[in-house]
Amino acid sequence: MNRKTALKRIVLLTTGLVAAAGGVKLYQAYKKPGLVNLDDYQKLIDELADVIIPRTNTPGAKDVGVGDFIINMVKDCCSRQNQNSFIQGLGDLEAYVKDKYNRTFVACTIDEKIAVMKYFQNKSKNNNGTIAKASRKVLGDPFFWILKKYTLIGYCTSLNGATMALQYDYVPGKYIGSIAIKNEQKGWATR
């Protein structure tokens, strides 16, 4: 066999492998998501949300039921790509924790939970730029982005989150575009 033929075969083989890998990613993004299995992750999602917004002098994310909100939003409001990305991300997180700490995320210490969350946050940070935007459009948002977004929305729109953690004015007065905030004043829950 001469060099030219060998190079052609290598290029064809490499192209075929890249196309196959891309096809697998597309299949994973567009397959029918296993939404019935999402309820099995309830405790994990509660713990993840509670690491993002822990209990302090105000209730934490787990206390206000953010886990249920996240599951409902992923089931009812996410695109198929985001649903698959979220479910696959939960599986990846469980596998990572099992491999690194040899236990479940729920059984980890708070420092270990924070380290895992930082790992997945850093993993999803490299999604800026034109190619990453196109990839997100086709394959969906990263797992951590979806988790963080719905944790914040669920917490800030819950009764306890809006009234205890944020400043809430049920019937606001006249519109004032810019006002000074007093020391230790909470942020506003109304827009």
C-alpha positions as CSV (number, residue, x, y, z in Angstrom):
1,M,0.0,0.0,0.0
2,N,1.4,3.4,-0.9
3,R,1.4,6.5,1.3
4,K,-1.4,8.3,-0.7
5,T,-3.9,5.4,-0.2
6,A,-3.0,5.1,3.5
7,L,-3.6,8.9,4.0
8,K,-6.9,8.8,2.2
9,R,-8.1,5.9,4.3
10,I,-7.0,7.6,7.5
11,V,-8.9,10.8,6.5
12,L,-12.0,8.8,5.6
13,L,-11.8,6.8,8.9
14,T,-11.4,10.0,10.9
15,T,-14.2,11.7,9.1
16,G,-16.5,8.7,9.7
17,L,-15.6,8.6,13.4
18,V,-16.3,12.4,13.8
19,A,-19.6,12.1,12.0
20,A,-20.6,9.1,14.1
21,A,-19.8,11.0,17.3
22,G,-21.8,13.9,16.1
23,G,-24.7,11.6,15.2
24,V,-24.7,10.1,18.7
25,K,-24.8,13.6,20.3
26,L,-27.7,14.6,18.1
27,Y,-29.5,11.4,18.9
28,Q,-29.0,12.0,22.6
29,A,-30.3,15.6,22.3
30,Y,-33.4,14.8,20.3
31,K,-34.4,11.3,21.6
32,K,-37.6,11.0,23.6
33,P,-36.6,12.1,27.1
34,G,-37.2,9.8,30.1
35,L,-39.4,12.2,32.0
36,V,-41.1,9.5,34.0
37,N,-37.6,8.9,35.6
38,L,-37.3,12.5,36.6
39,D,-39.4,12.0,39.7
40,D,-36.8,9.5,40.9
41,Y,-34.3,12.4,41.1
42,Q,-36.5,14.4,43.6
43,K,-34.1,14.2,46.6
44,L,-31.1,14.9,44.4
45,I,-32.7,17.9,42.8
46,D,-33.8,19.2,46.3
47,E,-30.2,18.9,47.5
48,L,-28.7,20.6,44.4
49,A,-31.1,23.5,44.8
50,D,-30.3,23.7,48.5
51,V,-26.6,24.0,47.8
52,I,-27.4,26.9,45.4
53,I,-29.7,28.7,47.9
54,P,-29.0,27.3,51.4
55,R,-31.0,28.1,54.5
56,T,-29.7,31.1,56.4
57,N,-31.9,33.5,58.4
58,T,-34.3,32.9,55.5
59,P,-35.6,29.6,54.2
60,G,-33.5,27.7,51.7
61,A,-34.5,26.3,48.3
62,K,-35.4,22.9,49.7
63,D,-37.6,24.6,52.4
64,V,-39.8,26.4,49.8
65,G,-40.2,23.3,47.5
66,V,-38.0,24.4,44.6
67,G,-37.3,20.8,43.6
68,D,-40.9,20.2,42.7
69,F,-40.9,23.5,40.7
70,I,-37.7,22.4,38.8
71,I,-39.2,19.0,37.9
72,N,-42.4,20.7,36.6
73,M,-40.6,23.3,34.6
74,V,-38.3,20.7,33.0
75,K,-41.3,18.4,32.2
76,D,-43.6,21.1,31.0
77,C,-41.6,24.1,29.7
78,C,-38.3,22.9,28.4
79,S,-37.4,21.9,24.9
80,R,-36.6,18.3,24.2
81,Q,-32.9,19.1,24.0
82,N,-33.0,20.8,27.4
83,Q,-35.0,18.0,28.9
84,N,-32.4,15.5,27.6
85,S,-29.5,17.7,28.7
86,F,-30.9,18.0,32.2
87,I,-31.7,14.3,32.7
88,Q,-28.2,13.4,31.3
89,G,-26.6,16.0,33.5
90,L,-28.3,14.4,36.6
91,G,-26.9,11.0,35.6
92,D,-23.4,12.5,34.9
93,L,-23.5,14.2,38.3
94,E,-24.4,11.0,40.1
95,A,-21.7,9.1,38.2
96,Y,-19.1,11.8,39.0
97,V,-20.0,11.8,42.7
98,K,-20.0,8.0,42.9
99,D,-16.6,7.8,41.2
100,K,-15.0,10.6,43.2
101,Y,-16.5,10.2,46.7
102,N,-17.9,6.6,46.5
103,R,-21.3,7.7,47.8
104,T,-24.4,9.6,46.6
105,F,-24.6,13.4,46.4
106,V,-27.2,13.5,49.2
107,A,-24.8,11.6,51.5
108,C,-21.8,14.0,50.8
109,T,-20.7,16.7,53.2
110,I,-21.5,20.3,52.4
111,D,-17.9,20.9,51.3
112,E,-18.0,18.0,48.9
113,K,-21.4,19.2,47.5
114,I,-19.9,22.6,46.9
115,A,-16.9,21.1,45.2
116,V,-19.2,19.0,42.9
117,M,-21.3,22.1,42.1
118,K,-18.2,24.1,41.3
119,Y,-16.9,21.3,39.0
120,F,-20.2,21.3,37.0
121,Q,-20.3,25.1,36.9
122,N,-16.8,25.2,35.5
123,K,-17.7,22.5,33.0
124,S,-20.5,24.6,31.7
125,K,-18.5,27.9,31.6
126,N,-16.8,27.1,28.3
127,N,-20.1,27.8,26.4
128,N,-19.4,31.3,25.2
129,G,-18.6,32.3,21.6
130,T,-20.3,31.7,18.3
131,I,-19.6,27.9,18.0
132,A,-20.9,27.4,21.6
133,K,-24.0,29.4,20.9
134,A,-24.7,27.3,17.8
135,S,-24.1,24.1,19.8
136,R,-26.5,25.2,22.5
137,K,-29.1,26.0,19.9
138,V,-28.8,22.5,18.4
139,L,-28.0,20.4,21.5
140,G,-29.6,22.5,24.3
141,D,-28.3,24.4,27.3
142,P,-25.9,22.8,29.8
143,F,-27.3,21.0,32.8
144,F,-26.0,23.4,35.3
145,W,-27.5,26.4,33.5
146,I,-30.9,24.8,33.6
147,L,-30.6,23.8,37.2
148,K,-29.5,27.3,38.3
149,K,-32.0,29.2,36.3
150,Y,-35.0,27.2,37.6
151,T,-33.7,27.2,41.1
152,L,-33.5,31.0,41.1
153,I,-36.9,31.5,39.4
154,G,-38.6,28.9,41.7
155,Y,-37.1,30.5,44.9
156,C,-37.8,34.1,44.0
157,T,-41.4,33.4,42.9
158,S,-42.3,31.3,45.9
159,L,-44.3,32.9,48.7
160,N,-41.5,32.6,51.3
161,G,-38.7,33.6,48.9
162,A,-40.6,36.6,47.7
163,T,-41.7,37.8,51.2
164,M,-38.9,36.7,53.5
165,A,-35.8,36.8,51.3
166,L,-36.9,39.7,49.1
167,Q,-38.7,42.9,49.8
168,Y,-42.3,42.5,48.7
169,D,-44.8,45.3,48.1
170,Y,-48.1,43.7,47.2
171,V,-49.7,46.9,46.0
172,P,-46.9,49.3,45.0
173,G,-47.5,53.0,45.0
174,K,-46.6,55.4,42.3
175,Y,-43.7,54.5,40.0
176,I,-40.4,56.0,41.0
177,G,-37.7,55.0,38.6
178,S,-34.7,55.4,40.9
179,I,-34.7,55.3,44.7
180,A,-31.9,55.1,47.2
181,I,-31.7,51.8,49.1
182,K,-31.2,51.9,52.8
183,N,-28.6,49.9,54.7
184,E,-29.4,46.2,54.9
185,Q,-32.6,46.6,52.8
186,K,-33.6,43.6,50.8
187,G,-34.0,43.5,47.0
188,W,-37.5,43.9,45.6
189,A,-39.6,40.9,44.6
190,T,-41.9,42.9,42.2
191,R,-40.8,44.3,38.9
